Amino acid sequence: MIALRESLGWKNVTYAGFSAGGLSALIAASQDPACAKLLLFDPVDHASLGKDAAAKIRIPALAFLGKPGPGNANRNATAMLAMLAVISGCRIIEIPTATHCDFEARPSALCHRLTGSKPDAARTADVHKTLLRESSLFLQTRK
């Protein structure tokens, strides 16, 4: 992510990611001084990599969480997000009805099969409205 940002010549970026991509975005944000904001969608952690990276972040951050389940490793990012909240003041928005698949732009049959969740177009639309509204507000605010 950092190499791509550098190759494009961007000086001020927001890293964002979903699931394991959220972990990647968080790690990149912890290492890239050009990162101004961090946006996480139902992220997961792995071997405390995210928790360790979160301790280094001093930028505004927003994270969305769905209900615990196989897709988000039963919310194994809780310690990572708690660290991020303490260090950077990360705002965490829980969407208690959202499955991990609801965070996808177009929830896939594969996601539902792997996580055991049931497709629900109305629920997904509600989740997307929340994501769009809150993310837009977050991105429009200055530090």
N, C-alpha and C positions, 0 to 999 in steps of 0.2 A: 504494500500500500504506500509506503514511504517512497520507494523507488518510482512508482507511478506518479505520485505527486511531484517529485523532483523533476522527472522527465517532462512533465507538463508545465513546469515553471510556476506552479501555484504557490503562493506565499501564506495563504490563510485558508484552512480547510476545516470541514467538519467530517469526522469519521463516523460512519454508521454501519451497523451490521445486525443481522438476524441469526439467532442460534449460535453455532460455532463461528459464524461471521461476526457476531457481536464480540466474541472473545478476541478475534483477530483485530477488530477495530479498537478495542480497549488496549491491547498490547501495542498497536501502532501509535495510538494517542499518547501512551506513556513514554514513547521514545522519540516523538516528533515535535519539536518546538513550534512548528507551523500549524499544529492542530489547535483550533480555537474552541471547538465544542465536540461533544461526544454524544451519540444517540444510539441506544441499544434496544433491540426488539427481542424480548424473551431469550436473553443470552444464556449460554451455558459456560461453565468453567471446566478446566481439566487440570488435575494435579496441582491445584492452587496457582496456576500460571496467572489467571485473572486477578485473584486476590493480591498476589505480589505486585502485578502491574498497577492495580488500582491504588496502591499505597503511594505511587509516584505521580498521580494525576492531580493537577491543580487548575483545571478548566471546568466551565459549566458542563454538566452532564444530565441527561434525561434517560431513564430506563423504563420500559414497559414490561410487565410480567403477566403471563397467563397462569392458569391453574396448574398445579404440579401434575406431571405426567411423564411418560417415557420420552416425549419429544424434547423436553427441557431438562432431562435427567432428574426429574422430580424436584425441579427448582434448585439444582446444585449450585447456582450462582448467588445464592442468598448471602454467603459470607463475603463474596467479592463485591456485591452491591452495598452491603453494610459498610465495608471499608471505603468504598467510593462515596457513600453518603457522608461519612465522617470527614474524610479528607477534602473532598471537593464540593460538598453540599448537594450531591446528586439527588435529583427529585425522582422518586420511584412511583410509578402509577401502576397499581394492580388492576387487572381486568379479570375479576374472578370467574367469569363465564367463558373466557377465551381459552380455546385449545391452542396448542403450539401451531397447528396448521392454520389457524385463523390469522396468523401474522404474515403468512405468505400472500403475495399479490393475488395469486389465483391458487387457492388451496388445492393441492394435487391429491389424486387418488392414492398415490404411493405414500404420501405423508399420512393420510388417514389410515391406510393399511398398516404402516409401521408403528403408528402410535395407538391404534385402536380407537381413535376418535371418530365421531359420526359427523359427516358433512351437515352444515346448517347454514344456508345462504343468508338468512336474516341475521343470525348471530355474527357471521363473518362481516356482513355489511356494517353492523353496529360497531364491531371492533375497528374496522377500517376508518369509520367516521371519527372515533376517538383518537386513533393514531394520527390521522391527518390534522385534526383540530389542534391537538396538544403539540405535535411536532412543529406545526407551522408557527404557533405562538413562541415556542422555544427558539426556533431558528431566527425569528424576527427580532428577538430581544438582544440588546447589546449586553456584553459581559457585565 
